[in-house]
Amino acid sequence: MTFLTRRNALKLGLAGGIAMAAAAGANAQLNITVEGANFRPLPIAIPDFASSDPTFGREIAEIVRNNLRRSGLFQPLDPAALPVQVGDVNATPDFNTGAPPMWMHW
């Protein structure tokens, strides 16, 4: 029966340390490439905002449209093409005008 001597323990520890140091240098890399996606930006209607100064409401709405367009996820519609121009914030919206919601076509 052999006992683990101090010298053998030192050799075993040194060999294990070298093995762990050599294994630590290996790094796995994972690259995922998605191709062929048929992505289209979602159309979104953003009318000019109601304000006491119509120019201010138009400028704020244009900032929102530009930010959404630059995100790449949305395609803002031309405000002139919207079926109803909002003039009074207290007016009840007419939901019968315009196109049905996009989710109805899915």
C-alpha positions in Angstrom: 0.0 0.0 0.0 1.4 3.4 -1.0 0.7 6.5 0.8 0.5 9.9 -0.7 3.8 11.5 0.2 4.4 15.2 0.3 6.5 15.0 -2.8 3.8 13.1 -4.7 1.1 15.6 -3.5 3.2 18.5 -4.7 3.6 16.9 -8.1 -0.1 16.1 -8.4 -1.0 19.7 -7.4 1.5 21.2 -9.8 0.2 19.0 -12.7 -3.4 19.9 -11.8 -2.6 23.6 -11.7 -0.9 23.4 -15.1 -3.9 21.6 -16.6 -6.3 24.1 -15.2 -4.3 27.0 -16.5 -4.1 25.5 -19.9 -7.9 24.9 -20.0 -8.7 28.4 -18.8 -7.3 29.8 -22.1 -10.0 28.1 -24.2 -13.0 30.3 -24.9 -16.0 29.2 -26.9 -17.7 31.7 -29.1 -21.3 31.5 -30.3 -22.3 33.4 -33.4 -25.9 33.5 -34.5 -26.8 34.9 -37.9 -30.4 35.4 -38.9 -30.9 35.8 -42.7 -33.8 35.8 -45.0 -36.2 37.5 -42.5 -39.1 39.3 -44.2 -39.3 42.2 -41.8 -41.4 45.2 -42.7 -41.8 48.3 -40.5 -45.2 48.6 -38.9 -47.3 51.5 -40.3 -48.4 53.9 -37.6 -50.5 57.0 -37.8 -49.4 60.0 -35.7 -51.5 63.1 -36.2 -50.4 66.5 -35.3 -50.8 67.1 -31.6 -53.5 69.6 -30.4 -52.0 72.7 -29.0 -52.9 76.4 -28.5 -50.2 77.0 -31.1 -50.7 74.6 -34.1 -47.1 75.0 -35.2 -45.9 73.7 -31.8 -48.2 70.6 -32.0 -47.0 69.9 -35.6 -43.3 70.2 -34.6 -43.7 67.8 -31.6 -45.6 65.3 -33.8 -42.8 65.5 -36.4 -40.2 64.8 -33.7 -42.1 61.7 -32.6 -42.5 60.5 -36.3 -38.8 61.0 -37.0 -37.8 59.1 -33.8 -40.1 56.2 -34.7 -38.9 56.1 -38.3 -35.2 56.1 -37.2 -35.9 53.1 -34.9 -36.5 51.0 -38.0 -39.6 49.4 -36.4 -42.2 51.8 -37.6 -43.2 53.6 -40.8 -45.2 56.7 -39.9 -48.0 57.5 -42.3 -48.2 60.9 -44.0 -50.3 63.1 -41.7 -52.1 64.6 -44.8 -53.3 61.1 -45.7 -55.1 60.5 -42.4 -58.8 60.4 -42.8 -59.7 62.8 -40.0 -57.7 65.8 -38.8 -58.1 66.3 -35.1 -58.9 69.8 -34.2 -60.7 69.7 -30.8 -59.3 67.6 -28.0 -62.8 67.4 -26.5 -64.4 66.0 -29.6 -65.5 62.4 -29.7 -63.4 60.4 -32.2 -65.2 58.8 -35.1 -64.0 55.2 -35.2 -66.0 54.3 -38.3 -63.8 56.4 -40.6 -60.4 55.1 -41.7 -59.0 51.6 -42.2 -59.7 48.8 -39.7 -56.9 48.0 -37.3 -53.9 46.1 -38.6 -54.4 43.1 -36.3 -57.7 42.4 -38.2 -55.7 41.5 -41.3 -53.4 39.0 -39.6 
